[in-house]
Protein backbone atom coordinates (compact mmCIF):
# COMPACT_ATOMS: atom_id res chain seq x y z
CA UNK A 1 0.00 0.00 0.00
CA UNK A 2 1.36 3.41 -1.02
CA UNK A 3 1.88 5.76 1.95
CA UNK A 4 -0.61 8.65 1.87
CA UNK A 5 1.33 11.09 4.05
CA UNK A 6 4.11 11.88 1.49
CA UNK A 7 1.51 12.45 -1.22
CA UNK A 8 -0.49 14.81 0.98
CA UNK A 9 2.70 16.64 1.95
CA UNK A 10 3.70 17.01 -1.70
CA UNK A 11 0.25 18.31 -2.61
CA UNK A 12 0.40 20.86 0.20
CA UNK A 13 3.88 22.01 -0.85
CA UNK A 14 2.84 22.33 -4.49
CA UNK A 15 -0.28 24.23 -3.43
CA UNK A 16 1.75 26.64 -1.32
CA UNK A 17 4.19 27.20 -4.18
CA UNK A 18 1.35 27.88 -6.61
CA UNK A 19 -0.21 30.36 -4.20
CA UNK A 20 3.11 32.15 -3.72
CA UNK A 21 3.75 32.21 -7.46
CA UNK A 22 0.34 33.74 -8.04
CA UNK A 23 1.33 36.50 -5.61
CA UNK A 24 4.58 37.37 -7.41
CA UNK A 25 4.66 41.03 -8.43
CA UNK A 26 7.30 43.33 -9.90
CA UNK A 27 7.05 47.11 -9.69
CA UNK A 28 8.23 49.29 -12.61
CA UNK A 29 10.66 52.17 -11.89
CA UNK A 30 7.94 54.84 -12.14
CA UNK A 31 5.52 53.22 -9.69
CA UNK A 32 5.52 52.14 -6.07
CA UNK A 33 3.70 48.94 -5.18
CA UNK A 34 2.49 49.19 -1.59
CA UNK A 35 1.67 45.80 -0.08
CA UNK A 36 -0.26 45.85 3.20
CA UNK A 37 -2.53 43.78 5.40
CA UNK A 38 -0.42 40.87 6.60
CA UNK A 39 2.47 42.97 7.89
CA UNK A 40 2.40 45.68 10.54
CA UNK A 41 4.25 48.04 8.21
CA UNK A 42 3.43 48.11 4.48
CA UNK A 43 6.09 46.80 2.13
CA UNK A 44 7.08 49.21 -0.66
CA UNK A 45 8.43 47.94 -3.97
CA UNK A 46 9.97 50.32 -6.52
CA UNK A 47 11.63 48.80 -9.57
CA UNK A 48 11.95 45.39 -7.94
CA UNK A 49 10.00 42.20 -7.33
CA UNK A 50 8.23 40.88 -4.25
CA UNK A 51 5.49 38.57 -2.99
CA UNK A 52 1.93 39.56 -2.12
CA UNK A 53 0.30 36.86 -0.03
CA UNK A 54 -3.02 36.08 -1.76
CA UNK A 55 -6.20 36.65 0.27
CA UNK A 56 -4.21 38.07 3.20
CA UNK A 57 -2.62 41.14 1.62
CA UNK A 58 -3.66 43.87 -0.78
CA UNK A 59 -1.56 45.84 -3.21
CA UNK A 60 -2.00 49.52 -4.06
CA UNK A 61 -0.03 51.54 -6.61
CA UNK A 62 1.44 55.03 -6.41
CA UNK A 63 2.64 56.83 -9.54
CA UNK A 64 6.16 58.24 -9.11
CA UNK A 65 6.86 59.69 -12.56
CA UNK A 66 7.16 63.36 -13.47
CA UNK A 67 3.85 65.18 -13.87
CA UNK A 68 2.89 68.45 -15.56
CA UNK A 69 0.47 70.79 -13.78
CA UNK A 70 -1.08 73.72 -15.63
CA UNK A 71 -1.34 76.72 -13.32
CA UNK A 72 -3.63 79.48 -14.51
CA UNK A 73 -5.30 82.38 -12.75
CA UNK A 74 -8.88 81.65 -13.71
CA UNK A 75 -9.74 85.21 -12.68
CA UNK A 76 -7.56 88.31 -12.81
CA UNK A 77 -5.46 88.99 -9.70
CA UNK A 78 -4.45 92.51 -8.55
CA UNK A 79 -0.77 93.35 -8.14
CA UNK A 80 0.61 95.67 -5.46
CA UNK A 81 0.14 98.59 -7.87
CA UNK A 82 -3.54 97.62 -8.30
CA UNK A 83 -3.30 96.26 -11.84
CA UNK A 84 -5.34 93.14 -12.58
CA UNK A 85 -3.27 90.47 -14.32
CA UNK A 86 -3.74 86.95 -15.65
CA UNK A 87 -0.82 84.53 -15.53
CA UNK A 88 -0.32 81.15 -17.22
CA UNK A 89 2.39 78.88 -15.84
CA UNK A 90 3.44 75.23 -15.94
CA UNK A 91 4.92 73.28 -13.03
CA UNK A 92 6.78 69.98 -13.17
CA UNK A 93 6.25 67.88 -10.05
CA UNK A 94 6.70 64.36 -8.74
CA UNK A 95 6.03 62.34 -5.62
CA UNK A 96 9.11 62.26 -3.39
CA UNK A 97 10.62 58.78 -3.85
CA UNK A 98 11.83 58.51 -0.24
CA UNK A 99 9.89 56.62 2.41
CA UNK A 100 8.46 59.71 4.10
CA UNK A 101 7.29 61.21 0.81
CA UNK A 102 5.62 57.99 -0.28
CA UNK A 103 3.91 57.65 3.10
CA UNK A 104 2.48 61.18 2.86
CA UNK A 105 1.46 60.80 -0.78
CA UNK A 106 -0.22 57.45 -0.18
CA UNK A 107 -2.81 59.18 2.01
CA UNK A 108 -4.12 61.11 -0.98
CA UNK A 109 -2.97 59.65 -4.28
CA UNK A 110 -3.15 55.84 -4.07
CA UNK A 111 -4.23 54.13 -7.30
CA UNK A 112 -4.61 57.47 -9.11
CA UNK A 113 -3.34 58.19 -12.60
CA UNK A 114 -0.86 60.99 -13.27
CA UNK A 115 -3.60 63.19 -14.73
CA UNK A 116 -5.75 62.79 -11.62
CA UNK A 117 -2.86 63.69 -9.30
CA UNK A 118 -2.07 66.77 -11.40
CA UNK A 119 -5.70 67.89 -11.18
CA UNK A 120 -5.67 67.40 -7.40
CA UNK A 121 -2.60 69.66 -7.10
CA UNK A 122 -3.84 72.36 -9.44
CA UNK A 123 -5.99 74.34 -6.99
CA UNK A 124 -3.25 74.51 -4.37
CA UNK A 125 -0.61 75.66 -6.86
CA UNK A 126 -2.96 78.25 -8.33
CA UNK A 127 -3.57 79.62 -4.84
CA UNK A 128 0.17 79.86 -4.20
CA UNK A 129 0.69 81.77 -7.45
CA UNK A 130 -2.15 84.19 -6.69
CA UNK A 131 -0.60 84.98 -3.31
CA UNK A 132 2.77 85.80 -4.88
CA UNK A 133 1.16 87.98 -7.58
CA UNK A 134 -0.39 90.06 -4.80
CA UNK A 135 3.07 90.89 -3.44
CA UNK A 136 4.63 92.11 -6.71
CA UNK A 137 4.25 95.01 -9.11
CA UNK A 138 3.28 94.52 -12.74
CA UNK A 139 6.80 95.45 -13.83
CA UNK A 140 8.37 92.93 -11.43
CA UNK A 141 6.15 90.14 -12.74
CA UNK A 142 6.70 90.92 -16.40
CA UNK A 143 10.39 91.81 -16.48
CA UNK A 144 11.77 89.39 -13.89
CA UNK A 145 9.90 86.18 -14.53
CA UNK A 146 12.66 83.93 -13.19
CA UNK A 147 12.41 85.61 -9.79
CA UNK A 148 8.61 85.42 -9.96
CA UNK A 149 8.65 81.67 -10.71
CA UNK A 150 11.24 81.07 -7.95
CA UNK A 151 8.98 82.79 -5.43
CA UNK A 152 6.01 80.70 -6.54
CA UNK A 153 8.08 77.52 -6.12
CA UNK A 154 9.27 78.54 -2.65
CA UNK A 155 5.74 79.39 -1.57
CA UNK A 156 4.26 76.18 -2.98
CA UNK A 157 7.06 73.92 -1.71
CA UNK A 158 5.83 74.12 1.88
CA UNK A 159 2.30 73.05 0.94
CA UNK A 160 3.48 70.37 -1.48
CA UNK A 161 5.88 68.87 1.07
CA UNK A 162 2.92 68.08 3.32
CA UNK A 163 1.49 66.00 0.46
CA UNK A 164 4.77 64.24 -0.31
CA UNK A 165 5.24 66.23 -3.53
CA UNK A 166 8.44 67.77 -4.92
CA UNK A 167 8.32 70.76 -7.28
CA UNK A 168 10.98 70.30 -9.95
CA UNK A 169 10.37 73.50 -11.93
CA UNK A 170 7.90 76.30 -12.55
CA UNK A 171 7.87 78.23 -15.82
CA UNK A 172 5.87 81.43 -16.37
CA UNK A 173 4.52 81.19 -19.91
CA UNK A 174 2.28 84.21 -20.33
CA UNK A 175 1.37 87.39 -18.47
CA UNK A 176 -1.47 89.68 -19.57
CA UNK A 177 -3.35 92.58 -18.02
CA UNK A 178 -6.79 94.01 -18.64
CA UNK A 179 -5.61 97.48 -19.71
CA UNK A 180 -2.77 96.53 -22.03
CA UNK A 181 -0.14 98.12 -19.79
CA UNK A 182 2.32 95.31 -20.49
CA UNK A 183 2.28 96.26 -24.17
CA UNK A 184 2.88 99.87 -23.16
CA UNK A 185 5.85 98.78 -21.05
CA UNK A 186 7.22 96.99 -24.09
CA UNK A 187 6.70 100.08 -26.24
CA UNK A 188 8.42 102.27 -23.65
CA UNK A 189 11.34 99.86 -23.53
CA UNK A 190 11.60 99.86 -27.33
CA UNK A 191 11.53 103.66 -27.38
CA UNK A 192 14.25 103.80 -24.73
CA UNK A 193 16.43 101.40 -26.71
CA UNK A 194 15.96 103.48 -29.88
CA UNK A 195 16.70 106.68 -27.96
CA UNK A 196 19.86 105.22 -26.42
CA UNK A 197 20.96 103.99 -29.85
CA UNK A 198 20.36 107.42 -31.40
CA UNK A 199 22.33 109.13 -28.62
CA UNK A 200 25.18 106.65 -29.02
CA UNK A 201 25.25 107.24 -32.79
CA UNK A 202 25.23 111.02 -32.34
CA UNK A 203 28.11 110.78 -29.87
CA UNK A 204 30.03 108.55 -32.25
CA UNK A 205 29.43 110.94 -35.16
CA UNK A 206 30.59 113.85 -32.98
CA UNK A 207 33.76 111.97 -31.98
CA UNK A 208 34.49 111.24 -35.65
CA UNK A 209 33.95 114.89 -36.58
CA UNK A 210 36.24 116.09 -33.78
CA UNK A 211 38.92 113.61 -34.76
CA UNK A 212 38.64 114.68 -38.42
CA UNK A 213 38.85 118.37 -37.48
CA UNK A 214 41.93 117.74 -35.36
CA UNK A 215 43.54 115.81 -38.21
CA UNK A 216 42.79 118.62 -40.67
CA UNK A 217 44.22 121.21 -38.27
CA UNK A 218 47.38 119.18 -37.82
CA UNK A 219 47.77 118.90 -41.59
CA UNK A 220 47.30 122.67 -42.07
CA UNK A 221 49.81 123.44 -39.30
CA UNK A 222 52.32 121.16 -40.98
CA UNK A 223 51.91 122.94 -44.33
CA UNK A 224 52.36 126.38 -42.70
CA UNK A 225 55.57 125.31 -41.02
CA UNK A 226 56.85 123.92 -44.29
ZIFEN-V448942 format. One line per field, one symbol per residue. phi: phi as a letter, one per 20 degrees, with the letter a starting at -180 (. if undefined). A space follows every 50 residues. Layout:
BEGIN
phi->???
END
This chain:
BEGIN
phi->.ffegfffffffffffffffffefcceffebdeddboeefdgeddcmbea ddfgmdcccddcfdffcddfdcffcfcfefemdfcccdbcddcbfgfegf fffffffccfmefgfffgffegffffffffffgfdcegfffeecfffgff ffffffgfffffemddeeabdeebcccfdmffffffffffffffffffff ffffffffffffffffffffffffff
END
